[in-house]
Amino acid sequence: MTKEYKTITEISGPLVFLEKTEPVGYGELVLINLPDGTTKRGQVLDTSADLVAVQVFEGTGGLNEESGVVFTGETIKLPVSKDMLGRILSGSGEPLDGGPRIIPEDRVDVNGASMNPYSRMPPEDFIQTGISTIDGTNTLVRGQKLPIFSGSGLPHNEIALQIARQAKVPGSTEEFAVVFAAMGITSEEAQYFMEDFEKTGALERAVVFLNLADDPAVERLITPRMALTAAEYLAYEHDMHVLVILTDITNYCEALRQMGAAREEVPGRRGYPGYMYTDLASLYERAGVIKGRKGSVTQFSILTMPGDDITHPIPDLSGYITEGQIVVSRELHRKGIYPPINVLPSLSRLMNSGIGAGKTRDDHKAVSDQMYAAYAEGRDLRGLVAIVGKEALSERDQRILEFADLFEDRFVRQGRDEDRTIEDTLNVSWSILAELPEALLTRVDNKYIQKYHPAHKGK
Amino acid sequence: MKGEIYRVAGPVVTIRGIRPKMYDVVHVGHEGLMGEVIRIQGDKATVQVYEDTSGIRPGEPVVNTGMSLSVELGPGLLESIYDGIQRPLRVLQEKMGDFIQRGVTANGLDRERVWEFKPIAKNGDSVKGGDVLGLVQETENIEHKIMVPPTVSGTISEIKSGSFKVDETICVLASGTEISMMQKWPVRKPRPVGKKLMPNRPLITGQRILDGLFPVAKGGTAAIPGPFGSGKTVTQQQLAKWSDTDIVVYIGCGERGNEMADVLNEFPELQDPKTGRPLMERTVLIANTSNMPVAAREASVYTGITIAEYYRDMGYDVSLMADSTSRWAEAMREISSRLEEMPGEEGYPAYLSARLSEFYERAGYVRTLEGKEGSITVIGAVSPPGGDFSEPVTQNTLRIVKVFWALDAKLAQRRHFPSINWLTSYSLYTQGLADWFTENVAPDWVPLRDHAMDLLQQEAELQEIVQLVGSDALPEDQQIVLEIARMIREYFLQQNAFHPVDTYCPFDKQYKLLKAISKYGEMATAALESGIPMKDILSVESKDELAKVKFEEDFQSALDTVMTKMDKEFAQLGGK
């Protein structure tokens, strides 16, 4: 398989078309030798008896018809090893930290295979992130995929880092690792992440894949797959609990659209390819827990919503695949509240299986539902106050209005290094619920009121 | 006959050298990946492949089976968990481990398992398609009827009795035709029925807003559209758990793996409220998660409905949940775009509407070929992008289905579950089912429900005024309306799917609960007219206690206690 073809007939954007003589496999890895001696890598997108289309990961700059094309006969594989921990790799898996190449324990197809639903364990182990708006009202569990829906200029990176630093399963000492994949983020942002990783010592238990804003867009299509392959390897072969942070999914989707346009495909909504749902699913679905294996893959991706629009195809399709979303709000950010997480549109679908007696605390669900209901009503009342003034509200409504302010100030707001335990979070919750008349706590069972309400507790 | 691969582009493979028929199943490549012919052009044919095509090369062999995509029907379907093309996931796991590899075939029905066959028909009987030859006890409560395949008829020359595997002959006709317990049926072709009938019985789901306000008939069609996070899947699962049908077919089409895992874990442990047996014993699950091959996702709804039709033909009531039909439509779109077909609205193929209506038309309340009555109720979830109901899949679905349960993200955010909007939802069966309700629930059920709907409608109008001037500015009788509407919403419509008692609410309890709220309304209005201050009426303690009776294990006595107290309290108010 060292035959080199010099039969390129067309180069268009990231695509190279060539006529060839032997059958080439779909999805095969391709090496392209440029006249200047450098080598680029690509992947077969379309193969027929007459023509082969190749997408080039490192961009087609410098390519010409003289370039030689070698088909490797295998799909793209990532060399994996436990020694990857602590390493910084490029978006296509080459070392960037000046260290030696990874000595592979195995080489794994980056596209992964889909997990048999029958082999999955429903996720149920509570992960404590130390952030009340997540732990208290949108609980994350091991094996879940829970993205942050954010907007440009909002502190989603800080939130992601705080989670990476603080995330733990209370009472567990099992091995924990972080796989971080940057897709099209600026080098400044990347530095911010790297410095924080180094400062906190998190780098030792992290694998970093960097595809920066000036790296070829096509490479972005492969970066998250590399990262997830590494994560699956560490989780299922080395029994580690892996937290995968992919940032930014929006850049990934832009690259997908760019490739679709280069291939002259029929575009779907807003020009994104019709298969974007399936493509995103092939990333997000690579999270989970397998019966009989110790490790797990949990995904915490970052997605910036273009124009803060949650109905934009990228957040929309993501929301249909992921198990909920954490929505960062510009309004709260402007009010100076960190972390500016708006719990109302946020959701963790797996929350119910991760909380309750024996996992967090028996009153957790009731407390969360009660706060949701009261905060939602309080926010509606703010709209009313703007029209009729606070005085026109009934006594009950005024209390609820005050609750909404308290909720933002005491429950949502916390320090960038403040690591609240779940007990802390629930206690804060009770301290603000106590400001409401007891008759309004319709969603909380009497026994919890007796047990945890500050007015009754310990009496 | 052998052909070869000409071109590979993702799940779409072009072959040449053989002349297949449309929708023939072919095996492509050295690994024999399964695919289906979807276009024929000159000497080439296009195949959608149900498995990953990475590494497949032009020139590899192609074999035509000459058969269209079919499912195996017979004892052993219940309790099974299949992928989109009826491969049992359990067998796939045994054969290839925790991740799904390709090129593995697995029979839909276990060939080794032995079933006890009890004949009903006798030698010399003249039988036609759909007639029952004998019975097999498939699970504790489901008797599987072994039928003559729809296209076969003749006189029985031999019928056996005893233990058999599904592919062993149990009956021979005079013509020499051998019949086994298993039959195959092409999934894209509806199984024939005697006659379609008008649906006239409700599907009882134990969900108050569904049974009470927007009922679906057995044999009817319903759609649940809603943006993500509004509770589609929970509602579908509640329906699968609690519907009073004999058989449930649940299709997880392009949905989340962890959610399917949850279903797979939970169903075997849940009990059928009627029989006390595990729910799994009446269920067939089809799980094709979003990262499994897209062509198999397209096929999964057909696989599901064909299995449903088979049980309907035995005279059973079947309900089929498809979660989500949008993923199915997207699979069609994806394949259509790979075929470079001219797109219709939003890139969906122009035949989207035709495919959707063909699918829903396979629902129905029917007289079977044998003359029994059976039904398939189809409940399809729809996931409109951005929660926008004007998109093509929702719109085309609404043109077909008779019941519309509109999920509302706003309600979900307030933790009002099930978050079905009572103003935009509708059911076209309410009139047709009125007689049934009057006879089987209570003579005053229909007016009671209509009154509740009327109050909710009034509330919506009053809320607009309240938004402007606050509720204190309303006249007192209207404040009462608001209060009763709130009670209907919170006490009656809200239902906690995760609460052991509240998750299923029998019709009798629904009636009593609504009746109790209505009674408070009557007493409150009467009290107001007799000059009792509004504040006192609203602060009746028993009214707030009514909120929690639905959670009580012993509902009846809890309700009696509250209602007695209510009578007493109102009497005291009047006495002041």
Contacts between the chains, C-beta under 8 A, distances in Angstrom:
chain1	res1	chain2	res2	distance
A	23	B	57	3.8
A	23	B	58	4.6
A	23	B	59	4.3
A	23	B	60	7.5
A	24	B	57	6.2
A	24	B	58	7.5
A	25	B	8	7.8
A	25	B	54	7.2
A	25	B	55	4.2
A	25	B	56	6.1
A	25	B	57	4.6
A	26	B	8	3.9
A	26	B	9	7.3
A	26	B	10	7.5
A	26	B	53	5.2
A	26	B	54	5.9
A	26	B	55	6.6
A	26	B	56	5.3
A	26	B	57	7.5
A	27	B	53	7.5
A	27	B	54	3.6
A	27	B	55	6.2
A	28	B	55	6.6
A	45	B	9	7.2
A	46	B	7	7.2
A	46	B	8	7.4
A	46	B	9	4.4
A	47	B	7	6.7
A	47	B	8	5.1
A	47	B	9	7.6
A	47	B	57	6.8
A	47	B	58	5.9
A	48	B	6	5.8
A	48	B	7	3.4
A	48	B	8	7.5
A	48	B	14	7.1
A	48	B	58	5.7
A	49	B	6	5.4
A	49	B	7	7.1
A	49	B	58	4.6
A	49	B	59	6.9
A	74	B	55	7.4
A	75	B	54	5.0
A	75	B	55	5.7
A	109	B	54	7.7
A	111	B	52	7.7
A	111	B	54	6.5
A	112	B	99	7.5
A	113	B	52	7.7
A	113	B	99	3.8
A	113	B	100	5.7
A	113	B	101	6.0
A	114	B	99	6.8
A	114	B	100	5.1
A	114	B	257	7.7
A	114	B	289	6.7
A	114	B	291	4.4
A	114	B	292	4.9
A	115	B	98	6.2
A	115	B	99	5.7
A	115	B	100	7.4
A	115	B	257	5.9
A	115	B	291	8.0
A	116	B	89	5.6
A	116	B	92	5.9
A	116	B	93	5.1
A	116	B	97	7.9
A	116	B	98	5.9
A	116	B	99	6.6
A	116	B	100	5.2
A	117	B	81	7.8
A	117	B	89	6.2
A	117	B	252	7.7
A	117	B	257	5.3
A	117	B	260	4.1
A	117	B	261	5.7
A	117	B	264	6.4
A	117	B	287	4.6
A	117	B	289	5.6
A	118	B	81	6.0
A	118	B	89	3.9
A	118	B	90	5.7
A	118	B	92	7.5
A	118	B	93	5.2
A	118	B	264	6.3
A	118	B	287	7.7
A	119	B	93	5.5
A	119	B	97	7.7
A	119	B	98	4.0
A	119	B	99	7.8
A	120	B	257	5.7
A	120	B	258	6.4
A	120	B	260	7.4
A	120	B	261	3.6
A	120	B	264	7.8
A	121	B	261	6.6
A	122	B	258	6.4
A	122	B	261	4.7
A	122	B	262	4.5
A	122	B	265	5.1
A	122	B	266	8.0
A	123	B	258	5.9
A	143	B	258	6.7
A	144	B	258	7.1
A	236	B	98	7.9
A	265	B	337	6.5
A	266	B	337	4.8
A	266	B	340	7.1
A	266	B	343	5.3
A	266	B	347	6.2
A	267	B	347	7.0
A	268	B	333	7.2
A	268	B	337	7.7
A	268	B	346	6.9
A	268	B	347	4.3
A	269	B	346	6.2
A	269	B	347	7.2
A	269	B	385	6.6
A	273	B	337	7.8
A	274	B	330	7.3
A	274	B	333	4.9
A	274	B	334	5.3
A	274	B	337	4.6
A	274	B	347	5.1
A	275	B	10	8.0
A	275	B	294	7.4
A	275	B	334	4.7
A	275	B	337	7.4
A	277	B	254	7.6
A	277	B	290	7.1
A	277	B	327	7.4
A	277	B	330	5.5
A	278	B	254	8.0
A	278	B	290	6.9
A	278	B	291	7.7
A	278	B	294	5.3
A	278	B	330	7.6
A	278	B	331	7.9
A	278	B	334	6.3
A	281	B	254	7.5
A	281	B	289	7.8
A	281	B	290	3.4
A	281	B	291	4.7
A	282	B	291	4.9
A	284	B	290	7.9
A	285	B	256	7.3
A	285	B	257	5.4
A	285	B	289	6.3
A	285	B	290	5.8
A	285	B	291	3.8
A	286	B	291	7.5
A	287	B	258	7.8
A	288	B	257	6.1
A	288	B	258	6.0
A	288	B	261	7.6
A	290	B	98	5.0
A	291	B	98	7.8
A	293	B	98	7.6
A	310	B	386	7.7
A	311	B	385	7.2
A	311	B	386	2.9
A	311	B	387	6.8
A	311	B	388	6.9
A	312	B	386	7.7
A	313	B	385	6.8
A	316	B	228	7.5
A	316	B	385	5.1
A	316	B	386	5.1
A	317	B	385	7.5
A	319	B	227	7.9
A	319	B	228	3.9
A	319	B	229	6.7
A	320	B	228	4.9
A	320	B	383	5.4
A	321	B	256	6.6
A	321	B	290	5.7
A	323	B	256	6.4
A	323	B	258	6.1
A	323	B	259	7.7
A	324	B	229	6.9
A	325	B	229	7.5
A	344	B	413	4.6
A	345	B	229	7.8
A	345	B	409	7.8
A	345	B	413	6.6
A	347	B	229	4.5
A	347	B	412	7.9
A	349	B	229	7.6
A	349	B	259	7.6
A	350	B	258	6.8
A	352	B	498	5.9
A	353	B	262	7.4
A	365	B	498	7.9
A	369	B	415	5.0
A	372	B	413	7.4
A	372	B	414	7.0
A	372	B	415	4.7
A	373	B	414	5.8
A	373	B	415	5.3
A	376	B	413	5.7
A	376	B	414	4.4
A	376	B	415	7.7
A	377	B	414	7.3
A	383	B	467	7.8
A	384	B	467	6.4
A	384	B	470	7.1
A	387	B	467	7.7
A	387	B	468	6.6
A	388	B	468	7.5
A	388	B	469	6.7
A	388	B	470	5.5
A	392	B	469	7.7
A	392	B	470	4.7
A	392	B	472	7.6
A	393	B	470	6.6
A	394	B	470	7.4
A	394	B	471	6.9
A	394	B	472	6.1
A	439	B	544	6.9
A	442	B	490	7.4
A	442	B	544	7.8
A	442	B	547	5.9
A	443	B	415	7.6
